[in-house]
């Protein structure tokens, strides 16, 4: 096994890079085809979700494989290799298996424990199988990852460690209440009809929204999703006495008009450009926000009040970055803490350099009593150095003076909640500055979920992953030697057949009964001689570092390499046939 994965995700790359690197379905197909056409790779699969892009391959050379897969990812994503390389991660062999199993269990998801990733892994495997880029290794790997993910969800409470990305996103709007209470009776617009949008629509329906409008570029898909929602959830509303239609489909051009009546909108499409611009959102909330309220950009902030500092005068008084008369007039030391409080890092460094050069305003020394000037320039320089260290951590020096009180202008309650689950984003980020609008996107979800507490269930899942990785590695190493064992037994059978034929030539009068007894006896002798070494070699091969036993077996028994390869091809062909049959049944 020479499994290699190269990828980037929300853990390694900023959202801006993930947006630009997002792969369309056509790009994924072309990437798979180009990967298996490349020299180092014989199999390939792509796992592309809203917050990760990973390329899996079976390679015969590690360094060449990393270089080739990285280059192919850059080419098909449209992000330059030099730009994307710092955000790529690489896992090889057992570490690659561990990574995919962790992903399947939801341990590597933005919301820990979410189960939608299993469907995405299944889709990735199906695509690779349809394009014939997945061979025995990737088939075994992805199918086992699905089993491991299901085991984690059934044997642990990993679902309690986090929710689906949709539910977690909606919780950002609820102000501490449950999603059902917040959503009940609201009107919702869902843009897109793919797997994520379908999950969003189903989540809203279960939460009890009054109406769901589905919009999609392909109207038939939107209509099909609306019909499914009616079938599954409409009856429940009818039993509760509701007469309105729960879900209906509209064309994409109707979205701006539908937004004017919506309380919440969720968007997750595969579009490469913005689906909702800030202008469209502003038009949707126009007239719904009380007059006289300020937009977000005009609101004074109370959580990060920066005091009014003395104006700087760079270049004056021998390059001191402060307006010395203004500072001294306030009674502060030009070298002390109060003088530099609130100063940004660049100005602070200039001030430190000014202190190091021992340029002091003599007027300040003449007016200050001698006991107040006992602090030496060296001591002041040490203080400035400490302040520089502080600004490196906090971003600025905390002001010692009490800031002036600021009038808090309340922001109106949101009349439109926007949840953007697309990558690249569907909704203009500028919409969050509009009064009456609350926007939550992938980037803000990543920040919120980063501080989520880890549950004990997560540790249980990690143990499951470790056990499954060990078992998968052992099975793969044992399977690696199987063609050699099969070829050895085939060679032994040929030897037996040859010797029996020679015996018949020497004893032409041998009857069928005795010929059968002799044949069975010889075969039993050969089987007993081969049983112990073949069983033992499979056990040894399953252990770490056991791959060399297959080579030793071929050397000891002088097995033809082409015969072994033929057995491997036959097994791979049988495996592919079984996979095709399984897809047909599903």
NUSE-593970 format. One line per field, with one value per residue (C-alpha): residue in one letter; x, y, z. Coordinates in nm, 2 decimals. Each point is the difference from the previous one (the first is absolute). Layout:
% residues N
pado a;...
u X;...
v Y;...
w Z;...
//
This chain:
% residues 586
pado x;x;x;x;x;x;x;x;x;x;x;x;x;x;x;x;x;x;x;x;x;x;x;x;x;x;x;x;x;x;x;x;x;x;x;x;x;x;x;x;x;x;x;x;x;x;x;x;x;x;x;x;x;x;x;x;x;x;x;x;x;x;x;x;x;x;x;x;x;x;x;x;x;x;x;x;x;x;x;x;x;x;x;x;x;x;x;x;x;x;x;x;x;x;x;x;x;x;x;x;x;x;x;x;x;x;x;x;x;x;x;x;x;x;x;x;x;x;x;x;x;x;x;x;x;x;x;x;x;x;x;x;x;x;x;x;x;x;x;x;x;x;x;x;x;x;x;x;x;x;x;x;x;x;x;x;x;x;x;x;x;x;x;x;x;x;x;x;x;x;x;x;x;x;x;x;x;x;x;x;x;x;x;x;x;x;x;x;x;x;x;x;x;x;x;x;x;x;x;x;x;x;x;x;x;x;x;x;x;x;x;x;x;x;x;x;x;x;x;x;x;x;x;x;x;x;x;x;x;x;x;x;x;x;x;x;x;x;x;x;x;x;x;x;x;x;x;x;x;x;x;x;x;x;x;x;x;x;x;x;x;x;x;x;x;x;x;x;x;x;x;x;x;x;x;x;x;x;x;x;x;x;x;x;x;x;x;x;x;x;x;x;x;x;x;x;x;x;x;x;x;x;x;x;x;x;x;x;x;x;x;x;x;x;x;x;x;x;x;x;x;x;x;x;x;x;x;x;x;x;x;x;x;x;x;x;x;x;x;x;x;x;x;x;x;x;x;x;x;x;x;x;x;x;x;x;x;x;x;x;x;x;x;x;x;x;x;x;x;x;x;x;x;x;x;x;x;x;x;x;x;x;x;x;x;x;x;x;x;x;x;x;x;x;x;x;x;x;x;x;x;x;x;x;x;x;x;x;x;x;x;x;x;x;x;x;x;x;x;x;x;x;x;x;x;x;x;x;x;x;x;x;x;x;x;x;x;x;x;x;x;x;x;x;x;x;x;x;x;x;x;x;x;x;x;x;x;x;x;x;x;x;x;x;x;x;x;x;x;x;x;x;x;x;x;x;x;x;x;x;x;x;x;x;x;x;x;x;x;x;x;x;x;x;x;x;x;x;x;x;x;x;x;x;x;x;x;x;x;x;x;x;x;x;x;x;x;x;x;x;x;x;x;x;x;x;x;x;x;x;x;x;x;x;x;x;x;x;x;x;x;x;x;x;x;x;x;x;x;x;x;x;x;x;x;x;x;x;x;x;x;x;x;x;x;x;x;x;x;x;x;x;x;x;x;x;x;x;x;x;x;x;x;x;x;x
u 0.00;0.13;-0.29;0.05;-0.24;0.07;-0.26;-0.10;-0.29;-0.15;0.27;0.29;-0.11;-0.20;-0.35;0.12;0.24;-0.26;-0.25;0.24;0.11;-0.35;-0.04;-0.31;-0.12;0.16;0.33;-0.01;-0.06;0.29;0.22;-0.07;0.08;0.32;0.12;-0.03;0.17;0.30;0.29;0.02;-0.38;-0.20;-0.32;-0.17;-0.30;-0.10;-0.18;-0.13;-0.24;-0.08;0.30;0.25;0.17;0.20;0.16;0.06;0.22;0.19;0.36;0.32;0.23;-0.06;0.18;-0.10;-0.35;-0.01;0.14;-0.24;-0.32;0.08;0.05;-0.32;-0.20;0.14;-0.07;-0.36;-0.09;0.14;0.21;0.37;0.23;0.21;-0.31;-0.17;0.30;0.03;-0.36;0.04;0.03;0.14;-0.08;0.16;-0.09;-0.13;-0.03;-0.21;-0.23;-0.02;-0.09;-0.28;-0.15;0.01;-0.17;-0.27;-0.07;-0.04;0.31;0.15;-0.33;-0.06;-0.28;0.13;-0.21;-0.21;-0.12;-0.04;0.37;-0.09;-0.23;0.27;0.26;-0.25;-0.05;0.38;0.04;-0.29;0.15;0.34;-0.16;-0.20;0.32;0.20;0.26;-0.06;0.18;0.02;0.18;-0.23;-0.31;0.10;0.10;-0.31;-0.24;0.17;-0.01;-0.38;-0.02;0.22;-0.20;-0.33;0.16;0.11;-0.36;-0.16;0.24;0.07;-0.18;0.21;-0.32;-0.02;0.34;-0.14;-0.29;-0.03;0.15;-0.35;-0.13;0.32;-0.04;-0.36;0.09;0.20;-0.33;-0.20;0.15;0.03;-0.35;-0.04;-0.03;-0.36;-0.12;0.18;-0.11;-0.36;-0.23;0.28;0.02;0.32;0.17;0.25;0.22;0.13;-0.13;0.31;0.08;0.08;-0.30;-0.22;0.13;-0.07;-0.35;-0.07;0.14;-0.22;-0.31;0.07;0.05;-0.36;0.05;-0.32;0.12;0.31;0.07;0.25;0.19;0.24;0.15;-0.16;-0.36;-0.09;0.24;-0.15;-0.35;0.11;0.14;-0.31;-0.21;0.21;-0.04;-0.37;-0.02;0.22;-0.11;-0.31;-0.23;0.12;-0.09;-0.34;-0.07;0.08;-0.27;0.23;-0.15;0.30;0.24;0.32;0.24;-0.01;0.25;0.08;0.25;0.32;-0.11;-0.28;0.25;0.02;-0.38;-0.02;0.26;-0.22;-0.24;0.26;0.12;0.29;0.20;0.24;0.22;0.23;0.05;0.29;0.01;0.34;-0.13;-0.23;-0.36;-0.12;0.17;-0.01;-0.23;-0.25;0.00;-0.03;-0.31;-0.15;0.01;-0.09;-0.30;0.02;0.26;-0.12;0.10;0.29;0.20;0.36;0.15;0.27;0.29;-0.13;-0.05;0.24;0.17;-0.01;0.21;0.32;0.00;0.33;0.07;0.08;0.38;0.22;0.05;0.33;0.25;0.25;0.32;-0.03;0.22;0.28;-0.24;-0.20;-0.33;-0.20;-0.11;0.22;-0.17;-0.34;0.13;0.21;-0.29;-0.20;0.26;0.12;0.36;0.09;0.18;-0.26;-0.30;-0.27;0.17;-0.01;-0.33;-0.21;0.28;0.00;0.30;0.17;-0.01;0.11;0.31;0.08;-0.04;0.23;0.26;-0.03;0.06;0.30;0.15;-0.02;-0.18;-0.17;-0.18;0.21;-0.29;-0.18;0.31;0.02;-0.36;-0.01;0.13;0.33;-0.15;-0.25;0.29;0.20;-0.11;0.29;-0.03;0.11;-0.29;-0.24;0.14;-0.07;-0.36;-0.05;0.14;-0.26;-0.27;0.11;-0.04;-0.34;-0.12;0.12;-0.25;-0.29;0.03;0.02;0.08;-0.30;-0.08;0.06;-0.24;-0.37;-0.16;-0.29;-0.34;-0.15;-0.37;-0.11;-0.23;-0.20;0.00;-0.34;-0.09;0.07;-0.30;0.19;0.24;0.24;0.19;0.26;0.13;0.15;0.37;0.07;-0.25;-0.34;-0.08;0.19;0.19;-0.09;-0.36;0.10;0.04;-0.37;-0.24;-0.25;0.22;0.19;0.24;0.17;0.24;0.26;0.27;-0.20;-0.11;0.36;0.08;-0.30;0.06;0.38;-0.08;-0.26;0.08;0.11;-0.22;0.11;-0.17;0.26;0.27;-0.19;-0.02;0.37;0.06;-0.23;0.19;0.34;-0.13;-0.15;0.32;0.20;-0.25;-0.01;0.38;0.02;-0.26;0.17;0.34;-0.15;-0.19;0.33;0.15;-0.31;0.08;0.34;-0.15;-0.26;0.28;0.20;-0.29;-0.07;0.36;-0.02;-0.32;0.18;0.29;-0.25;-0.18;0.33;0.13;-0.33;0.02;0.35;-0.11;-0.27;0.26;0.21;-0.30;-0.24;-0.21;-0.08;-0.38;-0.21;-0.05;0.37;0.08;-0.25;0.15;0.35;-0.11;-0.18;0.30;0.24;-0.23;-0.04;0.38;0.05;-0.29;0.15;0.34;-0.13;-0.26;0.23;0.22;-0.29;-0.20;0.30;0.11;-0.35;0.02;0.35;-0.11;-0.29;0.25;0.17;0.29;-0.13;-0.02;0.34;-0.13;-0.17;0.33;0.18;-0.27;0.04;0.38;0.00;-0.24;0.12;-0.35;-0.06;-0.07;-0.25;-0.19;-0.04;-0.10;-0.26;-0.16;-0.01;-0.17;-0.25;-0.09;-0.02;-0.24;-0.22;0.00;-0.10;-0.28;-0.13;0.01;-0.20;-0.26;-0.02;-0.06;-0.27;-0.18;0.02
v 0.00;0.34;0.22;0.37;0.29;0.37;0.26;0.32;0.07;0.25;-0.11;0.08;0.28;0.33;0.02;0.23;-0.27;-0.28;0.21;0.04;-0.36;-0.15;-0.26;-0.03;-0.35;0.02;0.11;-0.30;-0.24;0.15;-0.01;-0.37;-0.08;0.20;-0.15;-0.36;0.10;0.14;-0.23;-0.04;-0.08;-0.31;0.09;0.33;0.13;0.36;0.11;0.35;0.16;0.36;0.01;-0.25;-0.11;-0.33;-0.21;-0.37;-0.22;-0.32;0.10;-0.19;0.28;0.23;0.32;-0.02;-0.06;0.30;0.22;-0.13;0.01;0.35;0.13;-0.16;0.15;0.34;-0.03;-0.11;0.23;0.31;0.10;0.04;-0.28;0.25;0.15;-0.33;-0.20;0.17;-0.12;-0.36;-0.30;-0.34;-0.34;-0.33;-0.36;-0.06;0.38;0.04;-0.28;0.16;0.33;-0.13;-0.21;0.32;0.19;-0.27;0.01;0.38;0.06;0.23;0.18;0.37;-0.12;-0.31;-0.31;0.12;-0.30;0.16;-0.08;-0.37;0.08;0.21;-0.28;-0.24;0.24;0.03;-0.38;-0.04;0.26;-0.16;-0.34;0.13;0.15;-0.32;0.20;-0.19;-0.34;-0.25;0.23;0.30;-0.22;-0.18;0.33;0.20;-0.28;-0.07;0.37;0.00;-0.30;0.17;0.32;-0.20;-0.19;0.33;0.14;-0.32;-0.09;0.34;0.33;0.19;0.16;0.17;0.16;0.20;0.04;0.02;0.31;0.12;-0.03;0.15;0.29;0.06;0.00;0.31;0.19;-0.13;0.20;-0.30;-0.15;-0.33;0.01;-0.13;0.28;0.26;-0.14;-0.07;0.18;0.18;0.03;-0.15;0.02;-0.29;0.07;-0.32;-0.35;-0.21;-0.21;0.29;0.20;-0.30;-0.06;0.37;-0.02;-0.32;0.16;0.30;-0.22;-0.20;0.32;0.11;0.29;0.12;0.00;-0.10;0.14;-0.21;0.18;-0.17;0.07;-0.33;0.06;-0.38;-0.08;0.28;-0.13;-0.36;0.11;0.20;-0.30;-0.23;0.25;0.01;-0.38;-0.04;0.30;0.15;-0.26;0.08;0.37;-0.10;-0.20;0.31;0.19;0.19;0.06;0.17;-0.19;-0.07;0.01;0.14;0.04;0.33;0.09;0.17;0.34;0.00;-0.01;0.38;0.03;-0.30;0.15;0.30;-0.23;-0.24;-0.02;-0.23;-0.10;-0.28;-0.03;-0.28;-0.02;-0.09;0.35;0.15;0.36;0.17;-0.12;0.28;0.34;0.26;0.21;-0.29;-0.05;0.37;0.01;-0.30;0.17;0.35;0.12;-0.28;0.17;0.29;0.34;0.18;-0.30;-0.01;-0.25;-0.21;0.19;0.32;-0.15;0.09;-0.31;-0.03;-0.32;0.15;0.37;0.16;0.32;0.33;0.03;0.30;0.06;-0.13;0.22;-0.23;0.18;0.27;0.04;-0.23;-0.26;-0.06;-0.15;0.20;0.36;0.08;0.32;-0.16;-0.30;0.21;0.24;-0.29;-0.07;-0.33;-0.12;-0.01;-0.33;-0.17;-0.22;0.26;0.17;-0.32;-0.14;-0.10;0.05;-0.25;-0.24;0.20;0.33;-0.18;-0.14;0.36;0.13;-0.28;0.09;0.37;-0.10;-0.21;0.29;0.20;0.29;0.18;0.32;0.22;0.22;-0.29;-0.06;0.36;0.01;-0.34;-0.03;-0.19;-0.29;-0.05;-0.03;-0.26;-0.27;-0.04;-0.03;-0.37;-0.07;0.18;-0.21;-0.31;0.12;0.06;-0.34;-0.15;0.20;-0.13;-0.35;0.08;0.15;-0.31;-0.20;0.24;0.21;0.33;0.13;0.03;0.36;0.10;0.30;-0.06;0.05;0.24;-0.17;-0.09;0.02;-0.35;0.01;-0.33;-0.21;-0.11;-0.37;-0.19;-0.03;-0.22;-0.28;-0.12;-0.33;-0.05;-0.36;0.02;-0.01;0.23;0.22;0.07;0.31;0.33;0.04;0.38;-0.10;-0.04;0.38;0.06;0.09;-0.27;-0.27;-0.28;-0.20;-0.32;-0.17;-0.28;0.23;0.12;-0.35;-0.11;0.27;-0.09;-0.38;0.04;0.04;-0.28;-0.23;-0.35;-0.27;-0.34;-0.15;0.15;-0.19;-0.32;0.06;0.07;-0.34;-0.16;0.17;-0.12;-0.36;0.01;0.14;-0.28;-0.26;0.15;0.01;-0.36;-0.11;0.19;-0.15;-0.35;0.06;0.11;-0.35;-0.19;0.00;-0.14;-0.28;-0.07;-0.02;-0.23;-0.24;0.01;-0.09;-0.29;-0.13;0.01;-0.20;-0.26;-0.03;-0.04;-0.27;-0.19;0.01;-0.13;-0.28;-0.10;-0.03;-0.23;-0.21;-0.01;-0.28;0.21;-0.01;0.31;-0.09;-0.03;0.30;0.21;-0.12;0.09;0.34;0.08;-0.11;0.22;0.30;-0.05;-0.02;0.33;0.17;-0.09;0.11;0.34;0.06;0.11;0.23;0.16;0.06;0.13;0.23;0.16;0.07;0.15;0.20;0.16;0.14;0.34;-0.04;-0.34;0.10;-0.16;-0.35;-0.02;0.08;-0.27;-0.26;0.08;-0.03;-0.32;-0.19;0.17;0.12;0.18;0.37;0.01;-0.29;0.19;0.32;-0.20;-0.12;0.36;0.12;-0.27;0.09;0.37;-0.08;-0.21;0.28;0.26;-0.23;-0.03;0.37;0.05;-0.25;0.18;0.34;-0.16;-0.13;0.33
w 0.00;-0.10;0.08;-0.03;0.07;-0.08;0.09;0.18;0.23;0.24;0.25;-0.23;-0.23;0.03;-0.14;-0.28;-0.13;0.04;-0.20;-0.29;0.01;-0.01;-0.27;-0.22;-0.09;-0.34;0.16;0.23;-0.28;-0.20;0.31;0.05;-0.36;-0.01;0.33;-0.11;-0.33;0.19;0.05;0.38;0.05;-0.09;0.19;0.10;0.19;0.08;0.31;-0.05;0.25;0.10;0.23;-0.14;-0.32;0.02;-0.27;0.09;-0.22;0.00;-0.10;-0.05;0.09;0.30;-0.09;-0.37;0.11;0.23;-0.27;-0.26;0.21;0.13;-0.36;-0.12;0.29;-0.08;-0.37;0.03;0.29;-0.18;0.30;-0.07;0.13;0.19;0.17;0.08;0.12;0.35;0.08;-0.13;0.24;-0.09;0.16;-0.11;0.05;0.36;0.07;-0.32;0.12;0.35;-0.16;-0.22;0.29;0.22;-0.27;-0.04;0.37;0.00;0.21;-0.27;-0.08;0.08;0.23;0.18;-0.05;-0.30;-0.21;-0.34;-0.08;-0.04;-0.29;-0.16;0.04;-0.16;-0.29;-0.05;-0.01;-0.25;-0.23;0.01;-0.07;-0.29;-0.16;0.08;0.19;0.33;0.02;0.28;0.25;-0.03;-0.02;0.32;0.17;-0.07;0.07;0.33;0.09;-0.05;0.24;0.25;-0.01;0.05;0.29;0.16;-0.02;0.13;0.28;0.14;0.06;-0.25;-0.12;0.33;-0.05;-0.29;-0.24;-0.37;-0.16;-0.08;0.36;0.14;-0.24;0.09;0.37;-0.05;-0.06;0.29;0.29;0.22;-0.07;-0.19;-0.38;0.00;0.22;-0.21;-0.34;0.08;-0.24;-0.19;-0.38;-0.15;-0.34;-0.09;-0.30;-0.16;-0.02;0.07;0.30;0.24;-0.11;0.03;0.35;0.08;-0.13;0.20;0.31;-0.04;-0.06;0.31;0.20;-0.09;-0.25;-0.15;-0.36;-0.20;-0.34;-0.21;-0.28;-0.23;-0.35;-0.11;0.08;-0.02;0.29;0.21;-0.07;0.08;0.34;0.08;-0.08;0.23;0.28;-0.04;0.01;0.31;0.21;-0.16;0.15;0.35;-0.05;-0.14;0.32;0.20;-0.19;-0.24;-0.35;-0.18;-0.22;0.19;-0.29;-0.35;-0.28;-0.18;-0.28;0.10;-0.13;0.26;0.29;0.05;0.02;0.24;0.23;0.07;0.18;0.15;0.36;-0.07;-0.32;-0.04;-0.31;-0.11;-0.37;-0.23;-0.15;-0.05;0.05;0.25;0.01;0.23;-0.02;0.28;-0.22;-0.03;0.37;0.07;-0.23;0.18;0.34;-0.12;0.20;0.25;0.23;0.22;-0.14;0.17;0.09;-0.10;-0.23;0.16;-0.15;0.16;0.35;0.27;0.15;0.37;0.03;-0.13;0.09;-0.09;0.19;-0.17;0.00;-0.05;-0.37;-0.14;-0.16;-0.17;-0.08;0.26;0.30;-0.14;-0.14;0.32;-0.12;0.26;0.01;0.30;0.11;0.00;0.20;0.25;0.04;0.14;0.26;-0.14;-0.04;-0.37;0.06;0.23;-0.04;-0.02;-0.30;-0.21;0.12;-0.30;-0.25;-0.29;-0.05;-0.28;0.20;0.31;-0.17;-0.12;0.35;0.13;-0.25;0.10;0.37;-0.10;-0.17;0.33;-0.16;0.29;0.01;0.23;0.08;0.17;0.22;0.11;0.10;0.18;0.36;0.03;0.19;-0.28;-0.26;0.20;-0.25;-0.24;-0.38;0.03;0.24;-0.24;-0.29;0.20;0.06;-0.37;-0.08;0.24;-0.17;-0.34;0.13;0.13;-0.33;-0.18;0.21;0.04;-0.31;0.19;0.35;0.23;0.07;0.37;-0.02;0.03;-0.35;-0.05;0.03;-0.34;-0.08;-0.10;-0.30;0.00;-0.32;-0.11;0.03;-0.32;-0.23;-0.25;0.11;-0.27;0.02;-0.27;-0.01;-0.35;-0.09;-0.18;0.18;-0.15;0.20;-0.01;0.33;-0.01;0.09;0.36;0.03;-0.09;0.28;0.07;-0.16;0.18;-0.23;0.11;-0.24;0.00;0.13;0.30;0.07;0.01;0.26;0.22;-0.01;0.07;0.37;0.03;0.29;-0.07;0.13;0.14;-0.30;-0.22;0.19;-0.05;-0.38;-0.01;0.16;-0.26;-0.28;0.13;0.03;-0.34;-0.16;0.15;-0.12;-0.35;-0.03;0.11;-0.25;-0.28;0.08;0.02;-0.33;-0.16;0.05;-0.11;-0.37;0.08;0.21;-0.27;-0.26;0.22;0.04;-0.37;-0.07;0.25;-0.17;-0.33;0.15;0.14;-0.34;-0.18;0.23;-0.02;-0.38;0.01;0.24;-0.25;-0.27;0.21;0.13;-0.29;0.16;0.30;0.06;0.08;0.37;0.07;-0.22;0.20;0.33;-0.10;-0.13;0.32;0.21;-0.19;0.02;0.38;0.04;-0.20;0.19;0.33;-0.10;-0.12;0.28;0.28;-0.20;-0.19;0.32;0.18;-0.29;0.00;0.37;-0.03;-0.31;0.20;0.25;-0.06;-0.23;-0.12;-0.37;-0.07;0.07;-0.34;-0.17;0.21;-0.09;-0.37;0.03;0.20;-0.23;-0.32;-0.09;-0.32;0.06;-0.29;0.14;0.33;-0.19;-0.19;0.32;0.13;-0.32;0.02;0.36;-0.09;-0.28;0.23;0.25;-0.26;-0.12;0.35;0.05;-0.32;0.12;0.34;-0.18;-0.21;0.31;0.18
//
